[in-house]
Amino acid sequence: MANSKSSKKRIRVAERRRNENKPLRTEARTFVKRAEVAIASGDVVAADAATREAVSVLDRVADKDVIHKNNAARRKSRLIAKYHALVAASA
């Protein structure tokens, strides 16, 4: 348990920020999962829209420092690679 006044405050602040960031992190995961499901279904039009939305959400969450920018970049890269594989397979 924290002893000093400042460390007790840091615990309160960290908890508050965690609670504020949690829905944003969940939203990002949800949109990425939707895009992956759309890609797996094979529908190029739906996959395109879902991928664009997921990339947008990841950028927004990274700008708010909920996730690290490199983490967002990695997730976007993997998602877009899956999308491009679908497009190449359907063409």
Order of alpha helices (4+ residues) and beta strands (2+ residues): alpha-alpha-alpha
